[in-house]
């Protein structure tokens, strides 16, 4: 028996080549078409090219966090014009079968590579299928699109964005509204069974060259103005008078709208970080365009020091998230970035106070909602004001669906402060609410840090911290989750584990999800779950420290010490 020729191992499967060739032939983009054609040619004798080709056709991008997200490039597992055309054809087919023959779809886009072209392709396919496509007039934040779905009565919305992902990525986020879902869910991101319905219809799409194209409508600036008017209506006129703010849009599309709403709220001095003020899809000044990442606010802090600012506000590139930093004499550099949970507590308390005490019976009170991985303080804030609290799965597609929601947040700096208008996280309305809160506090001679101390005195210090393991081999995450389920710790941070919950079984509060919860006798908690969008295993840690006679600072120091021990023990238990 003779050995097969060495070149055989390098030759890609004939079916793979056929599928790749068919994809390239229908690709309307000359760049990705050429990229794929070249890769097919090289794959015949280059093992690396063959592996690359196989990876690009290992399966199509799947609907994950409300839609599609992936690296830009040629092939079915990449974001490109063929992927967008197929996704839109599948979405419209689902709407026509399940909603109406003439679905109305609002479409927005950010400034990432390819976004404008993807959005136009989507609009043409919607119109060609007999729907009414309403394209936003220019690059705009995701919250403007979410607002437009409700404001315009659209049956669905498409936002072309990858939020704070790296520059090489883009995405396609889907919202439902109008005739698609009940009124309470209009303007929220898709959930099951819609994701499966759309995926089934995408799979049935043939050659995209056969898709009819039609003429779309471009929405006027009046919709953008209506959004801005709504945002500033959330606070009293001149609520931020006397406040000096540094703002960064992180090379994204939020700068123009943020400047308008903050200025109209009364911010006396508004300083944009010059190098980050205009949209730039390459995000040249940051390693990762996410305000939470180390170093992302360095330029903003530098500007805040030189201008004597009272507050730093940072939006991510599509402005659906909001971070903040405040002066802090005890912190190196004089500024401290607030955690997502701290901002959530501040905005939750602000909302609860505005709603006032209520004597409504249980089941009819306004709800403060947060994801299961967010701090437990929001539940205590709600109870303290006679409001209800609801815990949901991670992601705003779940938070937004909390019954009777008045405010919702997730620890990843996402805040829903106006669910009647934007049933999603909105970094611009959160910015305005934070500015008003900071100005009011400043006028009374106090600080944001004082407000956090007030909450700690009432509810205890709630210290949260992430612990993240990034991997290149996804099987390591599967193995780690199996390990923590089978061999959970009996003690964490010197305190016995008194409760261990496998979230894959679901609970009275939550449907099944891939996660494990450990709680200790001292009140510490660790939640372990795989990331839904990145190759990471994420741990969400929280310690609670009552404030005793020694005061808040002593309690914070004790919480810091407890967190160090908790991190070490959880890290050992994970074993990555």
Phi and psi in degrees as a GROMACS rama.xvg file:
@    title "Ramachandran Plot"
@    xaxis  label "Phi"
@    yaxis  label "Psi"
@TYPE xy
-97.5953  151.803  UNK-2
-70.7679  148.772  UNK-3
-67.802  151.53  UNK-4
-55.5391  144.65  UNK-5
-59.8094  -32.6232  UNK-6
-68.5505  -19.1325  UNK-7
-63.2731  -35.9189  UNK-8
-67.7653  -20.3875  UNK-9
-94.7214  -10.3548  UNK-10
-85.0163  120.899  UNK-11
-66.2919  154.965  UNK-12
-56.8659  140.455  UNK-13
-61.167  -37.3027  UNK-14
-65.5378  -38.7167  UNK-15
-61.8246  -45.4734  UNK-16
-62.9416  -39.8622  UNK-17
-64.1625  -43.446  UNK-18
-66.1367  -41.4381  UNK-19
-65.8073  -40.2996  UNK-20
-64.6945  -42.6665  UNK-21
-62.6949  -37.8358  UNK-22
-65.1926  -45.9301  UNK-23
-62.3559  -39.0739  UNK-24
-63.687  -31.5603  UNK-25
-94.1643  -4.36117  UNK-26
-71.8468  120.139  UNK-27
-80.9112  -7.45223  UNK-28
-93.1543  119.18  UNK-29
-63.6784  -30.9953  UNK-30
-71.2779  -51.2921  UNK-31
-71.2801  -29.469  UNK-32
-61.7604  -47.1071  UNK-33
-66.3315  -38.6252  UNK-34
-59.0428  -45.9992  UNK-35
-73.0725  -39.9557  UNK-36
-60.5776  -42.1547  UNK-37
-65.0619  -40.3371  UNK-38
-65.2444  -40.0018  UNK-39
-60.4141  -43.6463  UNK-40
-64.6476  -42.7164  UNK-41
-72.2466  -26.8985  UNK-42
-63.8758  -21.6661  UNK-43
-65.9941  -26.1668  UNK-44
-134.08  6.76836  UNK-45
-123.838  110.009  UNK-46
-57.3172  -38.0819  UNK-47
-65.7827  -41.8134  UNK-48
-65.8943  -39.2995  UNK-49
-62.6557  -41.9738  UNK-50
-66.0018  -39.574  UNK-51
-62.3832  -44.6605  UNK-52
-62.5205  -43.2499  UNK-53
-62.6597  -39.0515  UNK-54
-64.9134  -36.1232  UNK-55
-72.6377  -16.2241  UNK-56
-124.915  30.8219  UNK-57
-80.1821  -4.28015  UNK-58
148.066  150.142  UNK-59
-71.9693  158.859  UNK-60
-56.4506  134.757  UNK-61
-102.146  149.895  UNK-62
-65.1682  118.179  UNK-63
-114.151  -109.419  UNK-64
-72.2027  83.413  UNK-65
70.6351  8.5089  UNK-66
166.797  -141.292  UNK-67
-111.326  148.229  UNK-68
-156.769  134.279  UNK-69
-176.604  -178.861  UNK-70
-73.0405  139.891  UNK-71
-73.1315  135.014  UNK-72
162.761  -178.424  UNK-73
-86.2836  144.158  UNK-74
118.23  162.747  UNK-75
-72.0149  -21.0361  UNK-76
-97.5019  15.8227  UNK-77
-120.326  162.616  UNK-78
-85.3082  120.469  UNK-79
-158.823  -179.496  UNK-80
-66.658  -36.2145  UNK-81
-64.0666  -43.7357  UNK-82
-58.3646  -44.3552  UNK-83
-68.1004  -42.0686  UNK-84
-61.7164  -43.7824  UNK-85
-66.241  -43.543  UNK-86
-60.7018  -42.3229  UNK-87
-69.162  -39.309  UNK-88
-62.5404  -39.3647  UNK-89
-66.7542  -41.7711  UNK-90
-62.2564  -47.1597  UNK-91
-65.451  -38.2572  UNK-92
-61.856  -41.4384  UNK-93
-64.9818  -41.7257  UNK-94
-65.0156  -41.6762  UNK-95
-68.1075  -35.2238  UNK-96
-76.9982  -36.16  UNK-97
-108.177  -12.3197  UNK-98
-123.831  -66.4637  UNK-99
-163.044  157.295  UNK-100
-72.8813  -18.1068  UNK-101
-125.278  61.2628  UNK-102
-62.1108  144.272  UNK-103
-102.509  125.859  UNK-104
-128.543  121.687  UNK-105
-89.9065  140.315  UNK-106
-133.441  127.799  UNK-107
-125.963  168.462  UNK-108
-157.523  152.47  UNK-109
-101.016  -160.173  UNK-110
-104.223  16.3268  UNK-111
-68.2153  164.416  UNK-112
-57.4427  123.589  UNK-113
87.547  -9.82572  UNK-114
-60.2459  -46.9511  UNK-115
-62.3528  -42.2969  UNK-116
-67.3013  -41.835  UNK-117
-59.5831  -42.993  UNK-118
-65.5723  -40.7574  UNK-119
-66.0892  -41.8706  UNK-120
-57.9648  -45.2738  UNK-121
-60.8491  -43.5743  UNK-122
-62.8086  -40.7067  UNK-123
-66.8053  -36.9515  UNK-124
-69.7113  -41.8573  UNK-125
-57.9451  -48.9156  UNK-126
-65.1789  -39.531  UNK-127
-65.557  -25.5851  UNK-128
-87.8669  4.76769  UNK-129
97  5.60478  UNK-130
-91.7693  176.771  UNK-131
-109.904  114.121  UNK-132
-100.335  124.173  UNK-133
-114.626  102.406  UNK-134
-92.4317  128.835  UNK-135
-60.3596  152.015  UNK-136
-71.6745  -16.9111  UNK-137
-167.866  -178.098  UNK-138
-63.2549  127.439  UNK-139
-145.848  161.431  UNK-140
-65.3128  153.765  UNK-141
-55.4784  -41.0964  UNK-142
-59.4458  -27.6728  UNK-143
-67.1565  -38.8784  UNK-144
-67.1563  -44.4294  UNK-145
-60.0109  -40.1759  UNK-146
-62.388  -42.6143  UNK-147
-62.4963  -35.3366  UNK-148
-57.172  -44.7735  UNK-149
-77.9494  -43.166  UNK-150
-63.1832  -37.9935  UNK-151
-95.9279  -2.35033  UNK-152
67.7519  28.5575  UNK-153
-69.7875  148.456  UNK-154
-76.9601  -22.9004  UNK-155
-156.247  164.903  UNK-156
-137.663  144.861  UNK-157
-122.565  128.126  UNK-158
-120.362  118.769  UNK-159
-88.6062  106.791  UNK-160
-167.3  154.269  UNK-161
-117.944  20.7751  UNK-162
53.8191  -115.979  UNK-163
-105.973  20.1498  UNK-164
-67.1539  167.817  UNK-165
-60.3375  164.736  UNK-166
-59.0792  -27.7079  UNK-167
-74.2712  -8.68833  UNK-168
-100.784  158.533  UNK-169
-148.428  172.833  UNK-170
-156.166  177.47  UNK-171
-146.116  101.389  UNK-172
-102.244  136.999  UNK-173
-117.169  134.294  UNK-174
-118.012  157.011  UNK-175
-121.786  148.465  UNK-176
-160.727  -155.82  UNK-177
45.6029  -117.79  UNK-178
-89.5036  2.1478  UNK-179
-83.3009  -33.8834  UNK-180
-141.172  165.085  UNK-181
-59.9114  158.336  UNK-182
-53.8768  -40.4465  UNK-183
-65.3944  -16.0573  UNK-184
-108.64  2.96644  UNK-185
-68.7411  124.693  UNK-186
96.5741  3.3872  UNK-187
-94.2814  159.314  UNK-188
-67.3549  157.756  UNK-189
-68.8967  149.826  UNK-190
-135.667  176.644  UNK-191
-60.8497  145.174  UNK-192
-91.135  6.69605  UNK-193
-63.7143  -37.576  UNK-194
-60.7548  -41.9848  UNK-195
-68.5725  -39.5299  UNK-196
-60.1569  -45.7455  UNK-197
-66.2718  -43.1478  UNK-198
-60.3587  -40.5957  UNK-199
-61.8389  -40.7366  UNK-200
-76.2178  -30.2307  UNK-201
-62.1212  -43.9843  UNK-202
-60.6407  -24.4372  UNK-203
-89.3871  -4.62148  UNK-204
-72.0222  133.753  UNK-205
-88.9787  -142.665  UNK-206
-65.3261  125.69  UNK-207
-68.3033  -15.483  UNK-208
-66.8793  -18.6714  UNK-209
-89.3465  -5.92781  UNK-210
-72.317  128.23  UNK-211
-68.8427  144.194  UNK-212
-112.577  148.844  UNK-213
-136.925  178.401  UNK-214
-91.276  130.688  UNK-215
-101.52  167.386  UNK-216
-102.567  141.965  UNK-217
-100.68  122.218  UNK-218
-66.895  143.092  UNK-219
-78.4349  170.645  UNK-220
-67.6163  -12.5292  UNK-221
-62.3546  -31.0837  UNK-222
-68.799  -39.5691  UNK-223
-64.7303  -41.3458  UNK-224
-64.1466  -39.4155  UNK-225
-62.2613  -38.4669  UNK-226
-63.042  -48.7436  UNK-227
-61.2179  -42.1173  UNK-228
-60.1979  -41.2383  UNK-229
-64.3219  -42.8087  UNK-230
-60.9754  -47.2734  UNK-231
-73.5479  -16.0269  UNK-232
-73.0474  -11.2394  UNK-233
-73.6003  -17.1646  UNK-234
-127.781  164.502  UNK-235
-71.7651  157.192  UNK-236
-59.4347  130.155  UNK-237
70.9932  22.964  UNK-238
-60.7722  -25.8068  UNK-239
-107.473  21.3001  UNK-240
-54.9436  136.535  UNK-241
84.8186  2.92288  UNK-242
-99.0854  137.415  UNK-243
-105.65  122.532  UNK-244
-125.562  136.126  UNK-245
-101.865  131.626  UNK-246
-126.209  141.302  UNK-247
-130.208  136.187  UNK-248
-98.5642  5.5711  UNK-249
56.3576  44.3001  UNK-250
65.0493  17.3497  UNK-251
-102.538  -159.536  UNK-252
-102.71  8.44962  UNK-253
-87.7816  -10.3148  UNK-254
-59.6965  -49.8781  UNK-255
-62.4472  -47.98  UNK-256
-68.8747  -37.9562  UNK-257
-62.1641  -43.1659  UNK-258
-61.0582  -40.6527  UNK-259
-65.728  -51.0679  UNK-260
-70.5207  -35.399  UNK-261
-69.9441  -41.5848  UNK-262
-64.1182  -42.9618  UNK-263
-69.9595  -19.4237  UNK-264
-78.4901  -14.715  UNK-265
112.75  7.66372  UNK-266
-57.7994  122.363  UNK-267
-68.9944  -47.3606  UNK-268
-127.607  122.732  UNK-269
-121.075  116.136  UNK-270
-112.729  118.288  UNK-271
-86.8837  139.706  UNK-272
-66.1932  111.558  UNK-273
-57.4335  -42.3879  UNK-274
-72.776  -12.2368  UNK-275
-118.72  8.08467  UNK-276
-77.2852  -32.0129  UNK-277
-103.223  148.438  UNK-278
-59.1344  135.079  UNK-279
-149.374  110.064  UNK-280
-66.8621  -10.0133  UNK-281
-92.9848  -8.17573  UNK-282
45.665  60.6611  UNK-283
-68.9385  -21.2149  UNK-284
-97.4158  -1.63156  UNK-285
-130.2  145.624  UNK-286
-70.723  -30.1568  UNK-287
-150.239  122.139  UNK-288
-77.9708  57.7571  UNK-289
-131.141  122.035  UNK-290
-57.0544  -20.5533  UNK-291
-77.5715  -18.8565  UNK-292
-72.1965  143.983  UNK-293
-55.6789  131.583  UNK-294
88.1918  -11.8703  UNK-295
-64.0621  -28.8225  UNK-296
-100.472  11.3161  UNK-297
-57.3103  -46.524  UNK-298
-66.7949  -36.2554  UNK-299
-66.816  -40.9025  UNK-300
-66.2657  -40.061  UNK-301
-59.7131  -43.6862  UNK-302
-68.4283  -38.0544  UNK-303
-63.5732  -38.371  UNK-304
-64.2646  -42.8215  UNK-305
-74.2245  -23.4998  UNK-306
-102.315  -6.55194  UNK-307
67.2931  37.2072  UNK-308
-67.1876  157.546  UNK-309
-95.5111  -22.8313  UNK-310
-156.453  141.453  UNK-311
-109.636  131.558  UNK-312
-121.382  130.315  UNK-313
-127.03  129.074  UNK-314
-105.621  151.876  UNK-315
-78.4486  174.962  UNK-316
-59.0218  -28.7874  UNK-317
-103.67  6.62519  UNK-318
62.4818  26.1269  UNK-319
-93.1862  -8.21098  UNK-320
-118.257  158.225  UNK-321
-142.92  129.346  UNK-322
-119.604  167.305  UNK-323
-151.269  153.554  UNK-324
-135.706  150.387  UNK-325
-131.902  155.221  UNK-326
-58.5392  139.808  UNK-327
-150.408  97.877  UNK-328
-57.8361  -25.6877  UNK-329
-84.1596  -7.9331  UNK-330
-100.879  138.075  UNK-331
-56.3551  129.24  UNK-332
90.8069  -10.2473  UNK-333
82.9754  0.426311  UNK-334
-133.612  145.687  UNK-335
-127.787  127.335  UNK-336
-79.8105  129.209  UNK-337
-74.4003  148.355  UNK-338
-77.8948  163.288  UNK-339
-60.0089  -35.8719  UNK-340
-71.287  -34.9003  UNK-341
-64.9803  -43.9869  UNK-342
-63.8734  -40.0167  UNK-343
-60.7406  -40.1313  UNK-344
-66.6298  -42.719  UNK-345
-63.0297  -47.1175  UNK-346
-71.2063  -33.2385  UNK-347
-65.936  -43.2041  UNK-348
-64.4782  -42.0202  UNK-349
-58.8978  -45.7536  UNK-350
-63.5933  -45.6296  UNK-351
-61.5926  -41.1276  UNK-352
-64.9031  -39.3349  UNK-353
-68.2786  -34.4113  UNK-354
-70.1902  -27.9499  UNK-355
75.7373  169.12  UNK-356
-63.2558  144.9  UNK-357
-134.53  140.791  UNK-358
-103.677  17.6958  UNK-359
-64.03  147.334  UNK-360
-68.5103  156.16  UNK-361
-58.031  137.709  UNK-362
99.9684  -8.98163  UNK-363
-129.506  2.59791  UNK-364
-79.7628  151.398  UNK-365
-58.1453  151.034  UNK-366
-115.873  133.804  UNK-367
-99.6654  123.624  UNK-368
-120.409  150.093  UNK-369
-152.381  164.302  UNK-370
-75.0562  161.129  UNK-371
-62.6112  -25.0354  UNK-372
-91.2278  2.1537  UNK-373
-88.0534  167.444  UNK-374
-61.3042  148.952  UNK-375
-79.1553  -2.41561  UNK-376
-64.0603  -34.2768  UNK-377
-59.5482  -36.1792  UNK-378
-62.3483  -38.1506  UNK-379
-70.8157  -37.0572  UNK-380
-62.0995  -46.0486  UNK-381
-59.7817  -48.3123  UNK-382
-60.6876  -37.6208  UNK-383
-66.4423  -19.4331  UNK-384
-111.871  12.7654  UNK-385
71.2131  25.7918  UNK-386
-107.693  166.675  UNK-387
-93.687  158.746  UNK-388
-131.01  140.637  UNK-389
-133.392  136.038  UNK-390
-103.007  135.581  UNK-391
-126.679  172.821  UNK-392
-63.8988  164.522  UNK-393
-67.8988  147.518  UNK-394
104.551  142.392  UNK-395
-75.1539  -13.6968  UNK-396
-64.9699  -22.9286  UNK-397
-95.0024  -44.3873  UNK-398
-58.5666  -43.219  UNK-399
-63.4552  -21.3465  UNK-400
-93.2055  8.13831  UNK-401
-62.2767  133.417  UNK-402
-64.7113  133.134  UNK-403
61.7314  31.6749  UNK-404
-63.7692  130.219  UNK-405
-110.173  -26.7667  UNK-406
-157.058  141.301  UNK-407
-144.581  150.64  UNK-408
-154.256  160.911  UNK-409
-129.046  152.321  UNK-410
-62.3219  -19.4878  UNK-411
-82.4131  46.0996  UNK-412
51.435  38.9995  UNK-413
-112.704  131.592  UNK-414
-138.671  130.524  UNK-415
-107.233  101.439  UNK-416
-101.977  -8.05842  UNK-417
-144.956  67.8301  UNK-418
-63.1547  -18.968  UNK-419
-68.7218  -24.7738  UNK-420
-111.567  -39.7992  UNK-421
-129.057  103.887  UNK-422
-90.8014  57.5702  UNK-423
-165.665  173.164  UNK-424
-69.9197  143.853  UNK-425
-142.975  105.363  UNK-426
-73.7209  -16.2382  UNK-427
-86.7499  -42.3856  UNK-428
-66.5969  -34.8423  UNK-429
-64.0625  -38.205  UNK-430
-62.2199  -43.7736  UNK-431
-65.1177  -42.0621  UNK-432
-64.434  -40.6505  UNK-433
-65.4142  -41.7664  UNK-434
-61.5787  -43.0112  UNK-435
-63.2639  -40.6701  UNK-436
-65.2303  -42.9646  UNK-437
-65.7501  -38.9462  UNK-438
-67.6595  -42.4962  UNK-439
-62.3817  -41.2674  UNK-440
-65.5861  -43.2403  UNK-441
-61.8025  -41.0028  UNK-442
-63.6423  -27.5355  UNK-443
-91.8984  6.58961  UNK-444
79.0758  19.5954  UNK-445
-121.045  -176.807  UNK-446
-131.644  168.148  UNK-447
-60.5157  -37.6371  UNK-448
-59.6536  -36.6547  UNK-449
-64.1476  -38.8764  UNK-450
-64.7909  -38.8203  UNK-451
-66.2474  -35.8504  UNK-452
-65.5205  -39.1331  UNK-453
-57.7515  -44.5291  UNK-454
-65.6803  -37.3563  UNK-455
-66.4146  -40.6773  UNK-456
-61.4209  -38.159  UNK-457
-80.4588  -38.1268  UNK-458
-119.849  -4.26853  UNK-459
93.6769  156.311  UNK-460
-72.4806  123.531  UNK-461
-111.899  99.2118  UNK-462
-99.1031  124.568  UNK-463
-118.421  153.011  UNK-464
-158.041  146.919  UNK-465
-91.5803  156.458  UNK-466
-139.122  114.554  UNK-467
-123.633  137.999  UNK-468
-119.995  112.453  UNK-469
-92.8074  135.516  UNK-470
-128.373  159.529  UNK-471
-101.418  -21.5841  UNK-472
-108.558  107.578  UNK-473
-62.8718  -21.8496  UNK-474
-64.5793  -24.3012  UNK-475
-64.6595  -33.9106  UNK-476
-68.5999  -44.0494  UNK-477
-59.0346  -43.6395  UNK-478
-64.9191  -40.972  UNK-479
-65.4435  -41.2704  UNK-480
-64.9911  -38.5078  UNK-481
-64.4098  -37.4141  UNK-482
-66.8985  -45.6491  UNK-483
-69.9773  -27.4754  UNK-484
-72.7515  -38.6408  UNK-485
-84.2978  -29.8576  UNK-486
-135.993  59.3929  UNK-487
-67.2927  154.607  UNK-488
-71.7366  153.749  UNK-489
-94.9032  -12.8544  UNK-490
-149.648  140.562  UNK-491
-135.987  128.708  UNK-492
59.2624  30.6523  UNK-493
80.6905  8.4408  UNK-494
-124.201  138.431  UNK-495
-62.2076  141.563  UNK-496
-77.6587  116.611  UNK-497
-104.331  -9.65987  UNK-498
-149.644  128.878  UNK-499
-131.389  124.271  UNK-500
-125.622  125.927  UNK-501
-91.4029  107.012  UNK-502
-69.8373  -11.8106  UNK-503
-66.7275  -16.7939  UNK-504
-88.7175  -9.22068  UNK-505
76.7933  174.889  UNK-506
-155.491  -176.865  UNK-507
-63.4398  -29.6692  UNK-508
-92.6622  -32.1962  UNK-509
-128.657  144.726  UNK-510
-74.1416  167.794  UNK-511
-59.3956  140.927  UNK-512
-153.626  160.011  UNK-513
-82.1678  97.8325  UNK-514
-170.693  160.452  UNK-515
-133.722  138.347  UNK-516
-118.061  132.321  UNK-517
-120.701  131.386  UNK-518
-126.1  142.851  UNK-519
-108.728  166.65  UNK-520
-60.0243  -31.4471  UNK-521
-78.3319  -7.21885  UNK-522
100.344  -1.61186  UNK-523
-70.885  154.841  UNK-524
-144.013  142.233  UNK-525
-131.945  130.674  UNK-526
-119.094  127.599  UNK-527
-115.934  128.53  UNK-528
-155.675  150.06  UNK-529
-72.023  146.439  UNK-530
-66.6245  145.107  UNK-531
-85.7306  -10.3061  UNK-532
-128.258  -12.9172  UNK-533
-137.866  160.016  UNK-534
-77.0287  70.8994  UNK-535
-136.905  148.489  UNK-536
-104.56  125.351  UNK-537
-114.185  136.681  UNK-538
-120.154  133.116  UNK-539
-113.772  113.747  UNK-540
-109.136  143.753  UNK-541
-146.955  133.083  UNK-542
-121.118  145.395  UNK-543
-118.982  126.875  UNK-544
-126.326  114.179  UNK-545
-61.2997  150.341  UNK-546
-92.4623  115.375  UNK-547
-97.9507  -160.222  UNK-548
-64.4425  -24.5877  UNK-549
-72.0474  -14.3846  UNK-550
99.3226  177.667  UNK-551
-66.0082  -42.6208  UNK-552
-63.7306  -39.2228  UNK-553
-64.4816  -39.1767  UNK-554
-66.1312  -38.2344  UNK-555
-65.3413  -40.7734  UNK-556
-61.7507  -41.7515  UNK-557
-65.247  -37.9835  UNK-558
-66.1413  -39.1264  UNK-559
-59.275  -45.2515  UNK-560
-63.2708  -42.8512  UNK-561
-64.8624  -35.5591  UNK-562
-66.9712  -39.5178  UNK-563
-57.9216  -46.46  UNK-564
-65.7872  -39.5445  UNK-565
-64.3717  -44.6943  UNK-566
-58.702  -44.9452  UNK-567
-63.3691  -44.2468  UNK-568
-69.5604  -40.2349  UNK-569
-66.2744  -40.8928  UNK-570
-58.1739  -42.4084  UNK-571
-65.7276  -38.7573  UNK-572
-67.5239  -33.5923  UNK-573
-69.7951  -44.597  UNK-574
76.846  24.3567  UNK-575
